[in-house]
């Protein structure tokens, strides 16, 4: 079973893109805040978008390794479009709403002993973060495709 997983180029491209995107969040955040945050490897949001990198790599890998005329490429492309739209639209708006709610709660509870857990504010991505994820996914799939041949 392990041999089949390792010999699956689409899976390798997909997992490589996700791992690299998650790992790159740490140095990008360090450049911004001058503080190492290892926890970013396990969180959503940030630069680059790991969701966009993962889906772009998977979609391009299906096309490169199995053909762009393969029905799975069409399915993967549709799912990728939904994920990218969701990352920059719905999830980003949810993060902005969480930020506003956290501000309201902090203002209302200031000076009171009530301790409310803050909502996660970094849920979605900016267009630049998604573009970074898409570019990373393309580079990973093309590189592994060239090496696999």
ZIZI-V198194 format. One record per residue. N is the residue number from 1. RES is the residue in one small letter. SS is DSSP state (helix for helix, strand for strand, loop for the rest). BURIAL is + if it has 24 or more other ideal C-beta (glycine too) atoms within 12 Angstrom, else -. D_FIRST is the distance of its C-alpha to the first C-alpha in whole Angstrom. Layout:
# ZIZI-V198194
n res ss burial d_first
N RES SS BURIAL D_FIRST
N RES SS BURIAL D_FIRST
This chain:
# ZIZI-V198194
n res ss burial d_first
1 x loop - 0
2 x helix - 4
3 x helix - 5
4 x helix - 5
5 x helix - 6
6 x helix - 9
7 x loop - 10
8 x loop - 11
9 x helix + 15
10 x helix + 16
11 x helix - 13
12 x helix + 14
13 x helix + 18
14 x helix + 18
15 x helix + 17
16 x helix + 19
17 x helix + 22
18 x helix + 22
19 x helix - 22
20 x helix + 24
21 x helix + 26
22 x helix + 26
23 x helix - 27
24 x helix + 30
25 x helix + 32
26 x helix + 33
27 x helix - 35
28 x helix + 36
29 x helix + 37
30 x helix - 39
31 x helix - 41
32 x helix - 42
33 x helix - 43
34 x loop - 43
35 x loop - 41
36 x loop - 37
37 x loop - 35
38 x helix - 32
39 x helix - 32
40 x helix + 31
41 x helix - 28
42 x helix - 27
43 x loop - 30
44 x loop + 30
45 x loop + 33
46 x loop + 34
47 x loop + 34
48 x loop + 32
49 x loop + 30
50 x helix + 26
51 x helix + 26
52 x helix + 28
53 x helix + 26
54 x helix + 23
55 x helix + 24
56 x helix + 26
57 x helix + 23
58 x helix + 20
59 x helix + 23
60 x helix + 24
61 x helix + 21
62 x helix + 21
63 x helix + 24
64 x helix + 24
65 x helix + 20
66 x helix - 21
67 x loop - 25
68 x loop - 27
69 x loop - 28
70 x loop - 25
71 x helix - 25
72 x helix - 22
73 x helix - 24
74 x helix - 27
75 x helix - 25
76 x helix + 24
77 x helix - 28
78 x helix - 29
79 x helix - 27
80 x helix + 27
81 x helix - 31
82 x helix - 31
83 x helix + 29
84 x helix + 32
85 x helix - 35
86 x helix + 34
87 x helix + 33
88 x helix + 37
89 x loop - 38
90 x helix - 38
91 x helix + 36
92 x helix + 39
93 x helix - 41
94 x helix + 40
95 x helix + 40
96 x helix + 43
97 x helix - 44
98 x helix - 43
99 x helix - 45
100 x helix - 48
101 x helix - 48
102 x helix - 47
103 x helix - 50
104 x helix - 52
105 x helix - 51
106 x helix - 52
107 x helix - 55
108 x helix - 56
109 x helix - 55
110 x loop - 56
111 x loop - 58
112 x loop - 57
113 x loop - 55
114 x loop - 52
115 x loop - 49
116 x loop - 47
117 x loop - 43
118 x loop - 43
119 x loop - 41
120 x loop - 38
121 x loop - 40
122 x loop + 37
123 x loop + 35
124 x loop + 35
125 x loop + 36
126 x loop + 39
127 x helix - 39
128 x helix - 38
129 x helix + 35
130 x helix + 34
131 x helix - 35
132 x helix + 33
133 x helix + 30
134 x helix + 30
135 x helix + 31
136 x helix + 28
137 x helix + 26
138 x helix + 28
139 x helix + 28
140 x helix + 24
141 x helix + 23
142 x helix + 26
143 x helix - 25
144 x helix + 21
145 x helix + 22
146 x helix - 25
147 x helix - 23
148 x helix - 20
149 x loop - 22
